[in-house]
Amino acid sequence: MNQAAFPKLLSSQIAFDIARAILDGFDKHYRLFRHNSQGAKRLFETAAWRAAQQAAQDRIDYYDRRVRECVAALEDEYAQEELSDAVWRETKLHYIGMLSGHKQPELAETFFNSVCCKILHRSYYHNDFIFVRPVVSTEYIETDELLSTYRAYYPHQDGLTATLRRIVTNFQLNCEFADLAGDIGLVEQRLALILTPEPREPNFHFQVLSNLFYRNKGAYIVGKAVNGNREFPFILPIVHTGAGTLALDTVLYEQEHINLLFSFTRAYFQVDMEVPSAYVQFLRSLMPRKPNSELYTILGLQKQGKTLFYRDFLQHLKHTADSFEIAPGIRGLVMLVFALPSFPYVFKVIKDYYPPPKETTRAQIKEKYLLVKHHDRVGRMADTLEYSNVAFPLSRFGDELLAELRQCAPSLLEIDGNQIVIRHLYIERRMVPLNMYLAAAEQANDDSKIEHGVREYGDAIKELVAANIFPGDMLYKNFGVTRQNRVVFYDYDEIETITDCNFRDIPPARNEEDEMSAEPWYAIGKHDVFPEQFGSFLLGSRKIRPYFMAHHADLLTRAFWQERKQRILDGHVEDVFPYPQAIRFCNERRAQVRPV
């Protein structure tokens, strides 16, 4: 840009003030975000699990609240005629200048977009007015704090045992370990499995992120061993023993287990980050196949995750030519689901009309999806990305899909030139519907696959119950199988909390007419659930039935559901571990105990 023209261009005081107001709004948001994350340490130390859950839920709404505050302030301060195109262009230039030296520039750019998109028409969603592409680099941002993003530990100085002990104690948790020396010994044994085959290079050391990752009832040390030009990721979960002390629970070093910990099916971590991009860069070195969008999201920065996801999606569209089509599987009564074969996600649109027996509204369905967003998903519910006014290339929509959209959701569609705009939709990770997975296994006579699918289904239900979630519609078609062969729930329009449900046994028939009646002879309340009825739609296959009864027959009894409900009402927060029970240290500890 011509330097002589630059001062003349940036001459609007209104533009400067708007930029300042937006950045102040973001800084307030991130200050509160960090304060919430810092508070997770005290809640973990005191085992205040209900308060920890509430704090994690509350934080999800911080961003939207600050955006609404900022929009309201700008609309109160300025008349519409004052906000010309020239003012908005200059506002963006002022904002870019203000981000020099900022610690979270990428998040601040996204906040700017959120505010502007609430005020501007979508025709302005291009790079002159908002940050369609990032402008400020996040490389090599320096931290102002005493501690850097990660700490380096060199075992050759004090030995491996002392180094591992220092890694753990440096977090200064205000709670004693029951047997830290024994835990460190178990950690050494596990790390030996990945480090022993490698000769120790002169640069051998550990890099450990400076702050703990908190979620549910666990705290996690995240690090990697560096040996020459090779890196070996590891994560140390810290848990409460139930006796007022702490313990290291295992070592996660296999890629499958680390990916599972950071899965899209789990609640967001609380971790204090002055420079979030540095944390994402570190995590990317542990999980190179995970896109930055997922890493930002799992760190609780879901708006940044949405921004990066959409940028990746636009790039995918530019480099592919396949067409959107109706997603395979049984079509739902509430949602129209379509997909792009080359893209590993599905797009879900709420229909305008729901045939019987569905009794719901668009607002109620959105509330259900919001419940899942705020809830502990315990690895069994897919996270969703919610978008408004998404423009797709019209040429990529086939006649069948267009006809379906026009018939089922006309209120959400707008044809704008060569684009089709969908006013509201959810985007979700694509999975194989469980009913299709089981049908294929039956057709192939693959009993091991059938048993795996059925066992995973029941485990998913039980872990959802532990998190106070009743799926509502428990048909296999509402569950999907992930790439890791885990069963995950993804249809939320009938979801309820367990504590809102009334689990009942079917009362005995009063007479022969009752037994022969096609209609229930007993009153049914809105929240009544009869578990013994589940078998009528879950056990129709003779191949599925024996595996279901072997592993999960208790799901068909009122006693199971009522007992779990009572535990929740009594204030008990269940342990749901984001890694296999088989790798927990408690197994080795039990093996070391010899009966007298």
Secondary structure per residue as TSV (DSSP state, phi and psi in degrees):
chain	resnum	aa	ss	phi	psi
A	1	M	-	360.0	140.5
A	2	N	-	-62.9	122.9
A	3	Q	T	-63.4	-35.2
A	4	A	T	-65.7	-31.7
A	5	A	H	-81.2	-20.6
A	6	F	H	-61.5	-48.5
A	7	P	H	-61.8	-35.1
A	8	K	H	-67.6	-38.1
A	9	L	H	-65.4	-46.6
A	10	L	S	-90.4	70.8
A	11	S	-	-116.1	-2.0
A	12	S	-	-91.4	118.1
A	13	Q	H	-67.2	-34.8
A	14	I	H	-60.7	-45.5
A	15	A	H	-60.7	-42.8
A	16	F	H	-62.8	-45.5
A	17	D	H	-64.9	-38.6
A	18	I	H	-64.2	-45.4
A	19	A	H	-59.2	-43.0
A	20	R	H	-63.7	-42.7
A	21	A	H	-63.9	-40.8
A	22	I	H	-66.1	-43.9
A	23	L	H	-67.3	-37.4
A	24	D	H	-62.1	-38.4
A	25	G	H	-62.9	-42.0
A	26	F	H	-66.6	-45.2
A	27	D	H	-60.1	-37.1
A	28	K	H	-63.4	-44.5
A	29	H	H	-58.1	-49.5
A	30	Y	H	-72.9	-28.7
A	31	R	H	-62.6	-45.4
A	32	L	H	-68.1	-38.0
A	33	F	H	-59.1	-46.0
A	34	R	H	-68.4	-38.6
A	35	H	H	-61.2	-41.9
A	36	N	H	-61.4	-46.3
A	37	S	H	-64.8	-38.2
A	38	Q	H	-65.5	-33.6
A	39	G	H	-68.3	-17.7
A	40	A	H	-62.4	-29.2
A	41	K	H	-62.0	-48.9
A	42	R	H	-65.1	-39.9
A	43	L	H	-66.3	-35.3
A	44	F	H	-68.6	-45.0
A	45	E	H	-59.5	-37.3
A	46	T	T	-93.4	3.5
A	47	A	T	55.1	38.4
A	48	A	-	-88.0	76.6
A	49	W	H	-70.5	-40.1
A	50	R	H	-64.3	-42.8
A	51	A	H	-65.3	-36.0
A	52	A	H	-65.9	-41.9
A	53	Q	H	-61.8	-42.7
A	54	Q	H	-65.8	-41.1
A	55	A	H	-63.1	-40.7
A	56	A	H	-65.6	-39.5
A	57	Q	H	-67.0	-43.8
A	58	D	H	-60.1	-38.4
A	59	R	H	-63.3	-28.7
A	60	I	H	-60.7	-31.6
A	61	D	T	-87.6	-8.1
A	62	Y	H	-55.6	-46.1
A	63	Y	H	-61.4	-51.6
A	64	D	H	-63.1	-34.3
A	65	R	H	-64.6	-44.3
A	66	R	H	-68.2	-35.3
A	67	V	H	-63.2	-47.1
A	68	R	H	-61.7	-40.6
A	69	E	H	-60.0	-45.7
A	70	C	H	-66.2	-43.8
A	71	V	H	-61.7	-45.5
A	72	A	H	-61.8	-40.7
A	73	A	H	-64.8	-42.0
A	74	L	H	-68.1	-40.8
A	75	E	H	-68.4	-30.5
A	76	D	H	-73.5	-32.8
A	77	E	H	-82.4	-34.5
A	78	Y	S	-124.4	139.6
A	79	A	-	-77.4	152.3
A	80	Q	G	-57.3	-37.2
A	81	E	G	-69.8	-16.7
A	82	E	G	-77.8	-21.1
A	83	L	-	-97.0	72.3
A	84	S	-	-76.7	169.9
A	85	D	H	-58.5	-40.7
A	86	A	H	-62.8	-39.1
A	87	V	H	-63.7	-43.3
A	88	W	H	-66.6	-38.6
A	89	R	H	-62.5	-42.8
A	90	E	H	-69.9	-34.9
A	91	T	H	-57.1	-44.0
A	92	K	H	-63.5	-41.1
A	93	L	H	-64.6	-42.2
A	94	H	H	-60.1	-42.3
A	95	Y	H	-63.1	-41.9
A	96	I	H	-59.4	-43.2
A	97	G	H	-62.6	-37.1
A	98	M	H	-70.1	-20.3
A	99	L	T	-83.2	-2.5
A	100	S	T	-62.2	120.0
A	101	G	T	83.2	1.9
A	102	H	-	-71.9	147.2
A	103	K	S	-86.1	-18.0
A	104	Q	-	-131.8	55.4
A	105	P	H	-63.7	-35.9
A	106	E	H	-67.2	-36.6
A	107	L	H	-70.4	-37.2
A	108	A	H	-66.8	-35.7
A	109	E	H	-63.4	-42.5
A	110	T	H	-64.6	-39.9
A	111	F	H	-61.9	-41.4
A	112	F	H	-57.7	-46.0
A	113	N	H	-60.2	-43.5
A	114	S	H	-61.7	-43.1
A	115	V	H	-66.4	-47.6
A	116	C	H	-63.6	-38.9
A	117	C	H	-71.6	-17.7
A	118	K	H	-77.7	-23.2
A	119	I	H	-101.6	-40.5
A	120	L	S	-89.3	155.9
A	121	H	-	-73.3	153.3
A	122	R	G	-62.4	-18.1
A	123	S	G	-63.7	-15.4
A	124	Y	G	-94.7	5.2
A	125	Y	-	-78.9	64.7
A	126	H	S	-139.1	175.9
A	127	N	T	-68.9	-13.7
A	128	D	T	-71.0	-27.9
A	129	F	T	-112.0	-36.3
A	130	I	S	-128.1	176.4
A	131	F	-	-91.7	80.5
A	132	V	S	-64.1	-38.6
A	133	R	S	-119.9	151.3
A	134	P	-	-66.1	145.6
A	135	V	-	-109.9	-41.6
A	136	V	S	-94.2	128.9
A	137	S	-	-70.8	144.1
A	138	T	-	-104.2	8.5
A	139	E	T	-75.3	135.7
A	140	Y	T	58.9	37.7
A	141	I	-	-73.9	128.0
A	142	E	-	-84.0	142.2
A	143	T	-	-89.4	144.8
A	144	D	-	-88.3	-10.9
A	145	E	S	-86.0	166.0
A	146	L	S	-63.2	-34.4
A	147	L	S	-96.8	138.2
A	148	S	-	-80.3	179.0
A	149	T	S	-59.2	-40.0
A	150	Y	E	-136.8	158.7
A	151	R	E	-107.8	147.1
A	152	A	E	-107.7	136.1
A	153	Y	E	-127.0	132.6
A	154	Y	-	-114.9	104.2
A	155	P	H	-62.5	-23.9
A	156	H	H	-67.7	-14.5
A	157	Q	H	-81.1	-47.6
A	158	D	H	-120.4	-2.9
A	159	G	-	94.2	157.6
A	160	L	H	-66.0	-42.7
A	161	T	H	-61.5	-48.7
A	162	A	H	-64.9	-35.6
A	163	T	H	-65.8	-45.4
A	164	L	H	-63.7	-37.9
A	165	R	H	-63.4	-40.5
A	166	R	H	-67.4	-36.8
A	167	I	H	-57.4	-44.2
A	168	V	H	-73.1	-47.0
A	169	T	H	-74.4	-19.6
A	170	N	T	-64.0	-18.6
A	171	F	T	-79.2	-10.7
A	172	Q	-	52.3	49.3
A	173	L	-	-69.1	135.8
A	174	N	S	-85.4	57.9
A	175	C	S	-164.1	133.6
A	176	E	-	-77.5	150.9
A	177	F	B	-86.1	140.4
A	178	A	S	-64.7	-41.9
A	179	D	-	-155.2	74.0
A	180	L	H	-64.4	-37.6
A	181	A	H	-61.3	-43.7
A	182	G	H	-65.5	-39.6
A	183	D	H	-62.2	-43.5
A	184	I	H	-62.1	-38.4
A	185	G	H	-60.9	-41.1
A	186	L	H	-68.1	-37.5
A	187	V	H	-61.9	-44.0
A	188	E	H	-59.4	-41.7
A	189	Q	H	-61.8	-42.4
A	190	R	H	-69.9	-43.5
A	191	L	H	-64.7	-28.3
A	192	A	H	-60.7	-28.0
A	193	L	H	-64.2	-29.3
A	194	I	H	-105.2	-20.9
A	195	L	H	-99.3	-30.5
A	196	T	T	-59.7	-42.8
A	197	P	T	-63.1	-16.1
A	198	E	S	-97.1	126.2
A	199	P	-	-64.0	141.0
A	200	R	-	-74.2	118.7
A	201	E	-	-82.1	160.9
A	202	P	T	-57.5	-27.1
A	203	N	T	-92.7	11.9
A	204	F	-	-59.1	124.8
A	205	H	E	-163.7	170.9
A	206	F	E	-108.1	140.5
A	207	Q	E	-115.9	125.7
A	208	V	E	-130.5	127.2
A	209	L	E	-57.8	141.5
A	210	S	S	-74.1	-16.3
A	211	N	S	-124.7	146.2
A	212	L	-	-72.5	152.9
A	213	F	E	-100.8	122.5
A	214	Y	E	-110.5	137.1
A	215	R	E	-162.0	133.8
A	216	N	T	55.4	-120.7
A	217	K	T	-107.7	19.4
A	218	G	E	-126.1	154.5
A	219	A	E	-123.9	144.5
A	220	Y	E	-129.7	127.4
A	221	I	E	-88.6	124.4
A	222	V	E	-115.7	122.6
A	223	G	E	-158.0	-172.2
A	224	K	E	-154.4	149.6
A	225	A	E	-93.8	133.9
A	226	V	E	-113.1	123.9
A	227	N	E	-137.6	104.0
A	228	G	T	66.7	-126.2
A	229	N	T	-102.3	15.8
A	230	R	E	-110.6	148.3
A	231	E	E	-126.9	140.6
A	232	F	E	-126.7	102.5
A	233	P	E	-68.9	149.6
A	234	F	E	-153.1	152.1
A	235	I	E	-136.6	133.4
A	236	L	E	-111.6	106.6
A	237	P	E	-75.6	137.3
A	238	I	E	-112.2	131.0
A	239	V	E	-131.7	161.8
A	240	H	E	-83.2	142.8
A	241	T	-	-84.5	-15.2
A	242	G	S	94.7	-5.8
A	243	A	S	-116.8	23.9
A	244	G	S	81.9	9.8
A	245	T	-	-125.5	171.4
A	246	L	E	-110.4	164.1
A	247	A	E	-151.3	147.4
A	248	L	E	-77.8	127.8
A	249	D	-	-92.9	-29.2
A	250	T	-	-175.4	-176.5
A	251	V	-	-124.3	124.5
A	252	L	B	-98.0	118.1
A	253	Y	-	-134.5	-16.4
A	254	E	S	-78.7	139.7
A	255	Q	H	-58.0	-37.0
A	256	E	H	-59.7	-43.0
A	257	H	H	-73.1	-36.5
A	258	I	H	-67.7	-43.7
A	259	N	H	-61.4	-37.1
A	260	L	H	-65.4	-38.5
A	261	L	H	-62.4	-36.3
A	262	F	T	-102.2	29.9
A	263	S	-	-73.1	155.0
A	264	F	T	-69.5	-6.3
A	265	T	T	-96.3	9.3
A	266	R	S	-119.7	160.3
A	267	A	-	-66.3	162.3
A	268	Y	-	-77.3	146.5
A	269	F	-	-74.2	153.5
A	270	Q	B	-107.7	116.6
A	271	V	-	-147.7	133.5
A	272	D	-	-79.6	120.0
A	273	M	-	-133.4	116.9
A	274	E	S	-75.3	-39.3
A	275	V	S	-119.4	87.8
A	276	P	H	-61.0	-33.2
A	277	S	H	-62.2	-31.7
A	278	A	H	-69.7	-37.1
A	279	Y	H	-65.1	-42.1
A	280	V	H	-63.6	-41.4
A	281	Q	H	-62.0	-41.4
A	282	F	H	-64.6	-46.9
A	283	L	H	-63.4	-34.6
A	284	R	H	-63.5	-30.5
A	285	S	H	-70.4	-24.0
A	286	L	H	-84.9	-31.8
A	287	M	-	-131.9	73.3
A	288	P	T	-62.9	-18.9
A	289	R	T	-89.3	-10.5
A	290	K	S	-82.3	128.8
A	291	P	-	-69.6	154.7
A	292	N	H	-57.6	-32.0
A	293	S	H	-59.1	-41.8
A	294	E	H	-70.3	-35.5
A	295	L	H	-69.0	-44.0
A	296	Y	H	-60.0	-41.7
A	297	T	H	-63.2	-47.5
A	298	I	H	-67.6	-18.1
A	299	L	T	-85.9	5.3
A	300	G	T	90.6	1.5
A	301	L	-	-99.1	60.6
A	302	Q	H	-68.2	-27.4
A	303	K	H	-68.0	-38.9
A	304	Q	H	-66.6	-37.8
A	305	G	H	-61.0	-41.4
A	306	K	H	-62.7	-42.1
A	307	T	H	-61.3	-47.9
A	308	L	H	-68.1	-37.7
A	309	F	H	-59.9	-46.1
A	310	Y	H	-66.3	-36.9
A	311	R	H	-63.0	-41.9
A	312	D	H	-63.4	-39.4
A	313	F	H	-63.1	-44.0
A	314	L	H	-62.0	-39.4
A	315	Q	H	-65.2	-38.5
A	316	H	H	-62.0	-42.5
A	317	L	H	-60.8	-38.0
A	318	K	H	-65.5	-28.3
A	319	H	T	-108.6	14.1
A	320	T	-	-133.4	167.4
A	321	A	-	-135.1	3.0
A	322	D	-	-73.4	167.0
A	323	S	-	-108.6	150.4
A	324	F	B	-67.4	145.3
A	325	E	E	-148.1	162.1
A	326	I	E	-63.8	132.9
A	327	A	-	-65.9	144.6
A	328	P	S	-66.9	156.5
A	329	G	S	115.9	178.2
A	330	I	-	-71.3	128.2
A	331	R	-	-72.9	136.6
A	332	G	-	-82.5	161.7
A	333	L	S	-82.2	-23.6
A	334	V	S	-107.4	-38.6
A	335	M	E	-113.1	139.4
A	336	L	E	-99.7	124.0
A	337	V	E	-117.1	126.7
A	338	F	E	-130.7	165.9
A	339	A	E	-149.9	162.1
A	340	L	-	-109.3	116.0
A	341	P	T	-50.8	-34.0
A	342	S	T	-84.3	0.1
A	343	F	S	-120.0	129.6
A	344	P	S	-82.4	37.6
A	345	Y	E	-138.8	161.0
A	346	V	E	-119.3	157.0
A	347	F	E	-114.7	126.6
A	348	K	E	-119.0	124.7
A	349	V	E	-117.5	131.0
A	350	I	E	-74.6	127.6
A	351	K	-	-70.5	160.0
A	352	D	S	-78.6	-24.5
A	353	Y	-	-137.9	139.2
A	354	Y	-	-123.3	115.1
A	355	P	-	-70.5	159.1
A	356	P	T	-56.7	146.4
A	357	P	T	-91.7	9.8
A	358	K	-	-66.7	131.4
A	359	E	-	-130.6	93.0
A	360	T	-	-156.8	178.0
A	361	T	-	-134.5	165.4
A	362	R	H	-58.9	-42.1
A	363	A	H	-62.6	-40.0
A	364	Q	H	-67.2	-38.3
A	365	I	H	-65.1	-42.7
A	366	K	H	-63.2	-34.9
A	367	E	H	-64.2	-38.3
A	368	K	H	-63.7	-43.9
A	369	Y	H	-66.5	-34.0
A	370	L	H	-68.3	-36.2
A	371	L	H	-58.2	-45.5
A	372	V	H	-64.7	-39.6
A	373	K	H	-58.7	-39.0
A	374	H	H	-85.7	-15.5
A	375	H	S	-88.9	161.3
A	376	D	-	-72.9	112.9
A	377	R	-	-86.7	-5.4
A	378	V	T	42.8	30.1
A	379	G	T	76.6	9.3
A	380	R	T	-126.0	4.9
A	381	M	B	-132.2	131.9
A	382	A	-	-73.2	134.8
A	383	D	-	-70.8	150.3
A	384	T	E	-125.0	148.8
A	385	L	E	-104.8	122.1
A	386	E	E	-101.8	129.3
A	387	Y	E	-130.7	154.3
A	388	S	E	-122.8	146.0
A	389	N	E	52.6	57.8
A	390	V	E	-91.4	125.3
A	391	A	E	-97.6	128.0
A	392	F	E	-116.3	150.1
A	393	P	E	-66.7	122.4
A	394	L	G	-60.5	-32.5
A	395	S	G	-65.1	-17.2
A	396	R	G	-92.4	4.3
A	397	F	B	-106.0	121.2
A	398	G	-	-74.0	167.5
A	399	D	H	-61.9	-40.4
A	400	E	H	-64.1	-45.3
A	401	L	H	-66.8	-42.8
A	402	L	H	-60.2	-43.2
A	403	A	H	-63.1	-40.4
A	404	E	H	-64.7	-43.0
A	405	L	H	-64.0	-43.1
A	406	R	H	-66.1	-32.2
A	407	Q	H	-79.4	-41.5
A	408	C	H	-94.7	-28.2
A	409	A	-	-142.5	52.2
A	410	P	G	-62.9	-28.3
A	411	S	G	-68.8	-17.3
A	412	L	G	-100.1	1.7
A	413	L	E	-108.0	146.0
A	414	E	E	-149.2	127.0
A	415	I	E	-93.1	119.7
A	416	D	E	-125.5	91.3
A	417	G	T	64.7	-121.0
A	418	N	T	-95.4	18.4
A	419	Q	E	-122.4	151.2
A	420	I	E	-112.7	125.7
A	421	V	E	-106.2	125.6
A	422	I	E	-106.4	121.0
A	423	R	E	-71.8	-24.7
A	424	H	E	-156.9	132.9
A	425	L	E	-158.8	164.8
A	426	Y	E	-114.7	143.9
A	427	I	E	-118.0	133.6
A	428	E	E	-141.8	148.6
A	429	R	E	-59.4	134.0
A	430	R	-	-75.9	136.0
A	431	M	-	-136.1	164.8
A	432	V	E	-82.5	119.4
A	433	P	E	-53.9	135.1
A	434	L	H	-60.9	-35.2
A	435	N	H	-63.5	-36.4
A	436	M	H	-71.9	-38.2
A	437	Y	H	-59.9	-47.1
A	438	L	H	-69.3	-38.2
A	439	A	H	-63.2	-41.5
A	440	A	H	-65.4	-38.6
A	441	A	H	-66.5	-39.1
A	442	E	H	-65.7	-42.6
A	443	Q	H	-63.4	-33.5
A	444	A	T	-88.4	2.3
A	445	N	T	54.1	38.5
A	446	D	-	-96.6	87.6
A	447	D	H	-63.5	-35.9
A	448	S	H	-64.9	-36.7
A	449	K	H	-70.7	-39.6
A	450	I	H	-61.4	-48.3
A	451	E	H	-61.0	-41.7
A	452	H	H	-61.1	-46.2
A	453	G	H	-62.6	-43.4
A	454	V	H	-68.2	-42.6
A	455	R	H	-64.7	-43.2
A	456	E	H	-63.3	-39.6
A	457	Y	H	-58.1	-50.6
A	458	G	H	-64.7	-39.6
A	459	D	H	-61.9	-39.6
A	460	A	H	-61.9	-45.0
A	461	I	H	-58.9	-45.7
A	462	K	H	-68.6	-34.5
A	463	E	H	-73.9	-32.8
A	464	L	H	-65.0	-41.2
A	465	V	H	-60.3	-42.0
A	466	A	H	-60.3	-27.9
A	467	A	T	-93.9	13.1
A	468	N	T	67.1	42.1
A	469	I	-	-125.3	127.7
A	470	F	B	-109.0	120.3
A	471	P	-	-62.6	-23.6
A	472	G	S	83.9	-83.8
A	473	D	-	-91.0	105.1
A	474	M	-	-95.2	12.9
A	475	L	-	-58.9	148.6
A	476	Y	G	-59.9	-28.3
A	477	K	G	-67.3	-16.3
A	478	N	G	-92.1	6.1
A	479	F	E	-121.1	150.3
A	480	G	E	-126.3	160.8
A	481	V	E	-109.3	123.9
A	482	T	-	-81.9	177.0
A	483	R	T	-63.9	-23.9
A	484	Q	T	-89.6	10.5
A	485	N	S	62.6	31.2
A	486	R	-	-99.3	144.3
A	487	V	E	-91.7	130.5
A	488	V	E	-132.5	139.8
A	489	F	E	-83.2	139.4
A	490	Y	-	-142.5	7.1
A	491	D	-	-115.8	108.7
A	492	Y	-	-107.3	6.2
A	493	D	T	-71.8	-14.1
A	494	E	T	-118.7	15.8
A	495	I	-	-67.8	145.0
A	496	E	B	-142.2	163.5
A	497	T	-	-82.5	145.8
A	498	I	G	-57.0	-39.2
A	499	T	G	-69.0	-15.0
A	500	D	G	-89.7	-9.1
A	501	C	-	-91.7	150.2
A	502	N	E	-115.9	102.0
A	503	F	E	-85.3	126.6
A	504	R	-	-132.3	155.2
A	505	D	-	-88.7	148.7
A	506	I	-	-71.2	124.5
A	507	P	-	-66.6	151.5
A	508	P	-	-64.0	148.8
A	509	A	-	-65.6	142.5
A	510	R	S	-81.6	-27.1
A	511	N	S	-161.4	-178.1
A	512	E	H	-65.9	-34.3
A	513	E	H	-61.7	-39.3
A	514	D	H	-61.0	-44.4
A	515	E	H	-63.7	-34.4
A	516	M	H	-89.3	-9.9
A	517	S	-	-69.0	139.2
A	518	A	S	-78.4	-18.3
A	519	E	S	-106.2	150.8
A	520	P	-	-60.9	140.6
A	521	W	S	-94.0	7.5
A	522	Y	S	-127.3	154.9
A	523	A	-	-72.4	141.9
A	524	I	-	-125.1	119.8
A	525	G	-	-80.5	165.4
A	526	K	T	-58.4	-35.1
A	527	H	T	-107.3	13.4
A	528	D	E	-73.8	137.8
A	529	V	E	-131.9	134.1
A	530	F	-	-116.9	91.0
A	531	P	G	-56.1	-30.7
A	532	E	G	-66.3	-15.1
A	533	Q	G	-79.5	-16.8
A	534	F	T	-58.9	-34.1
A	535	G	H	-60.6	-27.8
A	536	S	H	-64.4	-27.6
A	537	F	H	-115.3	-2.6
A	538	L	H	-104.9	-21.4
A	539	L	S	-114.5	25.2
A	540	G	-	-67.6	-28.0
A	541	S	S	-88.2	132.2
A	542	R	T	-68.5	-20.0
A	543	K	T	-85.3	-29.5
A	544	I	H	-79.3	-38.2
A	545	R	H	-53.9	-50.0
A	546	P	H	-63.3	-35.8
A	547	Y	H	-71.2	-37.8
A	548	F	H	-64.0	-46.5
A	549	M	H	-68.0	-30.0
A	550	A	H	-71.3	-36.6
A	551	H	H	-105.8	-29.9
A	552	H	H	-139.8	32.5
A	553	A	G	-60.3	-27.0
A	554	D	G	-64.6	-20.5
A	555	L	G	-65.9	-16.6
A	556	L	G	-93.0	7.4
A	557	T	S	-115.3	142.5
A	558	R	H	-62.3	-35.4
A	559	A	H	-57.9	-42.2
A	560	F	H	-59.5	-52.3
A	561	W	H	-66.9	-40.3
A	562	Q	H	-68.2	-38.1
A	563	E	H	-65.4	-41.1
A	564	R	H	-66.8	-39.8
A	565	K	H	-61.5	-43.6
A	566	Q	H	-64.5	-37.4
A	567	R	H	-61.5	-41.5
A	568	I	H	-65.4	-44.9
A	569	L	H	-62.7	-29.3
A	570	D	T	-78.6	-2.5
A	571	G	T	92.3	8.8
A	572	H	-	-79.6	130.8
A	573	V	-	-105.1	115.0
A	574	E	-	-70.4	151.9
A	575	D	-	-84.1	122.6
A	576	V	-	-128.5	106.4
A	577	F	-	-87.4	134.3
A	578	P	S	-84.9	32.7
A	579	Y	S	-158.1	161.2
A	580	P	-	-63.8	143.7
A	581	Q	G	-60.0	-30.8
A	582	A	G	-64.9	-22.4
A	583	I	G	-99.1	4.5
A	584	R	S	-73.4	145.9
A	585	F	H	-65.1	-22.2
A	586	C	H	-59.0	-24.5
A	587	N	H	-67.9	-44.0
A	588	E	H	-67.5	-37.3
A	589	R	H	-63.8	-40.9
A	590	R	H	-64.9	-38.4
A	591	A	H	-66.2	-27.3
A	592	Q	H	-79.2	-16.2
A	593	V	-	-85.6	120.5
A	594	R	-	-103.6	133.2
A	595	P	-	-64.3	144.6
A	596	V	-	-78.6	360.0
